């Protein structure tokens, strides 16, 4: 079947064919008949581009129907089940660009599956089975819950002020994790990530790493607070934070700084793989790296006065950033 390049706006198609004067140009330069029914048109377009061109994806604003959302985190179990949380907001999307509010809020969100979701805020942890209902779990005397991550439904961590790290096996009870002595300047943990149950990082004004069953302190080349952690594997880990800080480790306890040219605060980091890594800033910018240590700004919302605090995606063609608004990167 010959493939044609469409030279007119699809919205201009009539029910019977193409508007007079519009043409389809073939790969060999031939011109298709001026009249083409919509069934054939659909087949032509479908045959032309069945796979998205990830190099030409675009960031698009998605209205949340919430006045001035202050979203702090985002997570999804799949492309069609995404949660975004904020100080006074909990939003849910089925991946169709529409967001509905749920009766909850949070500063962070994570889940092990579509039926096992947690949101953290202040000194409260909320849990949902994905049915729109949220129940609270007590974590007293811990406070200032800043980040949540788990390797499974029975292995969940929350990073707190104090600093403190608490753990649950999924039964609704939370206990303190014994950590090595920390410097007095370390007053809070702000970020969490792990590759497995025996390879977990927690960071703030310093980095603590679980290897096997032993927690150890790793030396950071900066005194800046670290606010985001993510890795594609145990040997490819990123930490981002204040004053333009981007750190990288191959899992050997040594962290090296990478430069982006951005001097403001980075707020979160995520990637679809080792060659596709994104970092957001509190000034509303998104930077991208192919894993070569170089970073390029891809989205700039500074003039729109939108801060960005969280990022998540189901893959390279489906990425969300949230803060003062929701933006989605898709074909």
Phi, psi and omega per residue, in radians:
X1 nan 2.266 3.115
X2 -1.206 2.403 3.118
X3 -1.760 2.416 -3.082
X4 -2.085 2.592 3.039
X5 -1.654 2.168 -3.093
X6 -1.345 2.205 -3.088
X7 -1.910 0.343 3.130
X8 -2.462 2.833 3.134
X9 -1.248 2.284 -3.111
X10 -1.051 -0.549 -3.117
X11 -1.149 -0.245 -3.111
X12 -1.533 -0.100 -3.126
X13 -1.154 2.467 3.033
X14 -1.647 3.084 -3.130
X15 -1.238 -0.286 -3.054
X16 -1.901 -0.285 -3.125
X17 2.865 -2.695 -3.102
X18 -1.558 2.642 3.050
X19 -1.087 2.664 -3.137
X20 -1.001 2.360 3.082
X21 1.628 -0.291 3.126
X22 -1.451 2.545 -3.059
X23 -2.347 2.820 2.940
X24 -1.954 2.270 -3.106
X25 -1.825 2.187 -3.117
X26 -1.358 2.966 3.131
X27 -1.067 -0.500 -3.125
X28 -1.637 0.162 3.129
X29 1.578 -0.104 3.123
X30 -1.202 2.681 -3.113
X31 -1.828 2.295 3.130
X32 -1.399 2.861 3.074
X33 -0.996 2.595 -3.083
X34 -1.210 -0.436 -3.119
X35 -1.848 2.258 -3.107
X36 -2.566 2.184 -3.106
X37 -1.280 2.787 -3.019
X38 -1.162 -0.507 3.111
X39 -1.098 -0.768 3.110
X40 -1.174 -0.678 3.132
X41 -1.043 -0.776 3.118
X42 -1.053 -0.728 -3.138
X43 -1.135 -0.700 3.137
X44 -1.096 -0.887 -3.120
X45 -1.081 -0.721 -3.138
X46 -1.094 -0.745 -3.124
X47 -1.216 -0.529 -3.081
X48 -1.186 -0.780 -2.980
X49 -2.438 1.230 3.140
X50 -1.267 -0.339 -3.096
X51 -2.060 2.263 3.126
X52 -1.076 2.566 3.032
X53 -1.570 1.708 -3.021
X54 -1.123 -0.354 3.122
X55 -1.271 -0.280 -3.089
X56 -2.093 0.482 3.068
X57 -1.197 2.715 -3.095
X58 -2.236 2.586 3.049
X59 -1.527 2.260 -3.108
X60 -2.247 2.407 3.096
X61 -1.230 2.404 3.051
X62 -2.115 2.068 3.127
X63 -1.169 2.430 -3.116
X64 -1.834 -0.136 -3.103
X65 1.113 0.261 3.085
X66 -1.958 2.254 -3.120
X67 -1.166 2.011 3.070
X68 1.004 0.983 -3.122
X69 -1.092 2.429 3.097
X70 -2.042 1.322 -3.000
X71 -1.462 2.354 -3.040
X72 -1.966 -0.284 -3.108
X73 -2.784 2.801 3.133
X74 -2.626 2.523 3.118
X75 -2.772 2.659 3.057
X76 -2.537 2.680 3.043
X77 -1.491 -0.377 3.127
X78 -2.913 3.084 -3.090
X79 -1.070 -0.456 -3.069
X80 -1.836 0.375 3.125
X81 -2.666 1.519 -2.976
X82 -2.179 2.387 3.115
X83 -2.077 2.396 3.024
X84 -2.205 2.334 -3.064
X85 -2.138 2.609 3.102
X86 -2.550 3.138 -3.059
X87 -0.938 -0.694 3.138
X88 -2.217 0.359 -2.938
X89 -2.462 2.489 2.897
X90 -2.324 2.065 -3.107
X91 -2.030 2.580 3.110
X92 -2.316 2.452 3.114
X93 -2.329 2.548 3.054
X94 -1.667 0.293 3.103
X95 1.457 0.168 -3.108
X96 -1.757 0.189 -3.129
X97 1.500 -0.041 3.127
X98 -1.857 2.487 -3.119
X99 -2.183 2.340 3.098
X100 -2.067 2.593 -3.088
X101 -1.533 2.492 2.996
X102 -2.045 2.762 -3.047
X103 -1.420 1.220 3.109
X104 -2.873 3.070 3.089
X105 -2.709 3.069 -3.139
X106 3.112 2.908 3.050
X107 -1.871 -0.105 3.103
X108 -2.836 2.716 -3.115
X109 -2.565 2.494 3.101
X110 -2.790 2.692 3.067
X111 -2.631 2.771 3.058
X112 -1.601 -0.316 3.141
X113 -2.908 -3.139 3.136
X114 -1.170 -0.290 -3.111
X115 -2.003 0.332 -3.128
X116 -2.615 1.534 -2.982
X117 -2.198 2.424 3.127
X118 -2.163 2.495 2.990
X119 -2.237 2.430 -3.104
X120 -2.060 2.573 3.106
X121 -2.947 2.251 3.106
X122 1.058 -1.977 3.064
X123 -2.117 0.523 -3.099
X124 -2.200 2.378 2.980
X125 -1.980 2.232 3.122
X126 -1.910 2.482 -3.113
X127 -2.199 2.482 3.112
X128 -2.385 2.598 3.050
X129 -1.680 0.297 3.102
X130 1.474 0.198 -3.110
X131 -1.782 0.175 -3.120
X132 1.497 -0.073 3.118
X133 -1.790 2.362 -3.101
X134 -2.166 2.337 3.094
X135 -2.061 2.540 -3.076
X136 -1.575 2.525 3.054
X137 -2.102 2.313 -3.108
X138 -1.376 2.389 3.083
X139 -2.196 0.245 3.113
X140 -0.958 2.457 0.144
X141 -1.638 0.281 -3.095
X142 -1.343 2.610 -3.077
X143 -2.563 2.982 3.118
X144 1.050 1.034 -3.130
X145 -1.339 2.119 -2.960
X146 -2.002 -0.475 -3.089
X147 -2.705 2.637 3.133
X148 -2.426 2.458 3.090
X149 -2.790 2.628 3.070
X150 -2.591 2.750 3.075
X151 -1.582 -0.304 -3.139
X152 -2.911 -3.139 3.128
X153 -1.161 -0.321 -3.115
X154 -1.958 0.313 -3.119
X155 -2.619 1.543 -2.987
X156 -2.225 2.371 3.115
X157 -2.083 2.606 2.995
X158 -2.297 2.285 3.101
X159 -1.617 2.356 -3.004
X160 -2.276 2.929 2.923
X161 -1.185 2.889 3.093
X162 2.350 -1.056 -0.014
X163 -1.476 2.779 3.100
X164 -2.629 2.702 3.055
X165 -2.266 2.194 -3.126
X166 -2.056 2.772 -3.005
X167 -2.423 2.585 3.060
X168 -2.404 2.570 3.039
X169 -1.671 0.278 3.074
X170 1.613 0.133 -3.121
X171 -1.677 0.128 3.138
X172 1.550 -0.032 3.123
X173 -1.888 2.477 -3.063
X174 -2.191 2.346 -3.132
X175 -2.248 2.715 -3.131
X176 -1.303 2.486 3.087
X177 -1.679 2.261 3.114
X178 -1.293 2.141 -3.118
X179 -2.058 2.781 3.065
X180 -1.152 2.757 3.132
X181 -0.968 2.313 -3.110
X182 -1.884 2.703 3.060
X183 -1.092 2.588 -3.107
X184 -1.113 -0.345 3.125
X185 -1.297 -0.263 3.129
X186 -1.489 1.785 -3.057
X187 -1.899 -0.194 -3.129
X188 -2.796 2.626 2.981
X189 -1.829 2.351 -3.032
X190 -2.097 -0.236 -3.028
X191 -2.488 2.617 -3.127
X192 -2.496 2.486 2.968
X193 -2.950 2.654 3.055
X194 -2.633 2.737 3.070
X195 -1.607 -0.505 3.099
X196 -2.621 -3.134 3.114
X197 -1.160 -0.359 -3.116
X198 -1.958 0.325 3.099
X199 -2.532 1.516 -2.995
X200 -2.244 2.418 3.095
X201 -2.028 2.471 2.950
X202 -2.309 2.402 -3.017
X203 -2.489 2.751 3.060
X204 -2.887 -1.884 2.971
X205 -1.599 1.023 -3.058
X206 2.525 2.985 -3.089
X207 -2.286 2.257 3.060
X208 -2.095 2.384 -2.974
X209 -2.244 2.241 3.018
X210 -1.634 2.106 3.041
X211 -2.151 1.993 -3.046
X212 1.257 -1.968 3.104
X213 -2.064 0.169 -3.047
X214 -2.024 2.213 3.044
X215 -1.590 2.401 3.113
X216 -2.456 2.686 3.126
X217 -1.538 2.299 3.083
X218 -1.892 2.508 -3.080
X219 -1.381 2.209 3.079
X220 -1.734 2.438 3.121
X221 -1.357 0.118 -3.124
X222 -2.412 2.695 3.033
X223 -1.648 -0.003 -3.107
X224 -1.204 2.581 3.052
X225 -1.204 2.358 3.104
X226 -1.722 2.271 -2.996
X227 -2.024 -0.173 -3.126
X228 -2.524 2.500 3.086
X229 -2.369 2.460 3.031
X230 -2.896 2.645 3.045
X231 -2.591 2.706 3.049
X232 -1.507 -0.323 3.118
X233 -2.923 3.118 3.123
X234 -1.120 -0.345 -3.099
X235 -1.895 0.314 -3.132
X236 -2.647 1.504 -2.980
X237 -2.188 2.405 3.121
X238 -2.071 2.536 2.970
X239 -2.300 2.355 -3.135
X240 -2.243 2.723 -3.123
X241 -3.019 -2.587 -3.003
X242 -1.142 2.755 3.000
X243 0.978 0.669 3.077
X244 1.294 0.348 -3.053
X245 -1.306 2.176 2.949
X246 -2.294 2.090 3.127
X247 -2.038 2.633 3.109
X248 -2.370 2.493 3.098
X249 -2.395 2.577 3.047
X250 -1.700 0.306 3.075
X251 1.520 0.171 -3.109
X252 -1.743 0.181 -3.137
X253 1.530 -0.053 3.140
X254 -1.873 2.275 -3.128
X255 -2.018 2.317 3.121
X256 -2.056 2.524 -3.110
X257 -1.451 2.498 3.017
X258 -2.085 2.580 -3.052
X259 -1.851 2.400 3.075
X260 -2.073 -0.237 -3.035
X261 1.533 -0.157 3.138
X262 -1.561 2.275 -3.092
X263 -1.790 -0.142 3.115
X264 -1.420 -2.940 -3.064
X265 -1.564 2.287 2.941
X266 -1.480 2.513 -3.014
X267 -2.031 -0.459 -3.133
X268 -2.793 2.824 3.136
X269 -2.544 2.501 3.136
X270 -2.817 2.696 3.063
X271 -2.613 2.808 3.054
X272 -1.573 -0.198 -3.134
X273 3.077 3.121 -3.056
X274 -1.103 -0.375 -3.129
X275 -1.885 0.307 -3.097
X276 -2.608 1.463 -3.006
X277 -2.142 2.384 -3.125
X278 -2.158 2.595 3.032
X279 -2.396 2.394 3.128
X280 -1.805 2.766 3.097
X281 -2.173 2.746 3.124
X282 -1.231 -0.167 3.084
X283 -1.639 0.157 3.041
X284 1.493 0.508 -3.135
X285 -2.058 2.624 3.085
X286 -2.123 2.224 3.107
X287 -1.944 2.620 -3.102
X288 -2.259 2.519 3.066
X289 -2.346 2.543 3.048
X290 -1.602 0.203 3.119
X291 1.572 0.139 -3.125
X292 -1.686 0.140 -3.137
X293 1.555 -0.066 3.128
X294 -1.851 2.515 -3.080
X295 -2.226 2.437 3.140
X296 -2.277 2.354 3.120
X297 -1.224 2.278 -3.092
X298 -1.980 -0.460 3.131
X299 -2.460 2.347 -3.119
X300 -2.288 1.891 3.132
X301 -1.913 0.288 -3.074
X302 -1.042 -0.788 -3.115
X303 -1.171 -0.427 3.098
X304 -1.448 -0.056 3.107
X305 1.108 0.632 3.089
X306 -1.827 2.101 2.968
X307 -1.424 2.736 3.065
X308 -2.247 2.324 -3.063
X309 -2.225 -0.296 -3.079
X310 -2.483 2.685 3.109
X311 -2.563 2.486 3.066
X312 -2.792 2.656 3.054
X313 -2.667 2.782 3.059
X314 -1.609 -0.180 -3.132
X315 3.039 -3.133 -3.065
X316 -1.113 -0.359 -3.137
X317 -1.833 0.272 -3.081
X318 -2.667 1.545 -3.017
X319 -2.290 2.391 3.097
X320 -2.057 2.482 2.894
X321 -2.181 2.494 -3.080
X322 -2.366 2.695 3.082
X323 3.118 -1.875 3.037
X324 -1.345 -0.097 3.114
X325 -2.815 3.045 3.063
X326 -1.947 2.187 3.024
X327 -2.141 2.473 -3.052
X328 -2.179 2.326 3.104
X329 -1.795 2.049 -3.056
X330 -2.719 2.935 3.097
X331 -1.051 nan nan
